[in-house]
Amino acid sequence: MKKALDSNLLSPLPVVLVGSLVDGRPNFLVIGYSAPFDFGKHLFFSIFKGRHTLKGILEHRTFSVNIPSVELIEAVEICGGRSGRDVDKSAIFKTFQGELKTAPMIEDCPISIECTVAQMLDYDQNYGVIGRVVKSYVDEACLVDDKLDMRLARPILWATGGDFHYYRLGERIVSEGPRQ
């Protein structure tokens, strides 16, 4: 027998650090709910309207999405627990710029994606941000035959609809994935 719950159980999801340039400095916040769509050409996340990082997203209409490895869990917890108004998060990471110049990315993260804002959806206390992917960057150590092996990236996963804890990616169970 199944029990009905009032929560979304689409889980786990990768933890991402969304970056923007705020007052001339890189700033990052943790987002637990994010999703690619349109075959990876766009991505979506929600952000509370009071977040410091949002200021840079609205000003420049650009942002980055960085996927941290499990080795960065302490930095992730700082970014998730402290506001950029109070802590200079640009000092936590070594950053780099891609084509956009206003979407700071994290060198320490195995995967970074720079995006432009395609659309902002107003959800009362939050904005839904739809970003168009401009370019993705990956550490070469995470590539096998020039293809991303997510196991090598060692992403932090968040159980969004369950116990709300962090997890690691497990083992591959099928050698060939679905065809696109």
Secondary structure by P-SEA (a helix, b strand, c coil): cbbbbccccccbbbbbbbbbbcccbbbbbbbccccccccccccccccccccaaaaaaaaccbbbbbbbcccaaaaaaaaaccccccccccccccccccccccccccccccbbbbbccccccccccccbbbbccccccccccccccccccccccbbbbbcccccbbbbbbbbbcccccccc
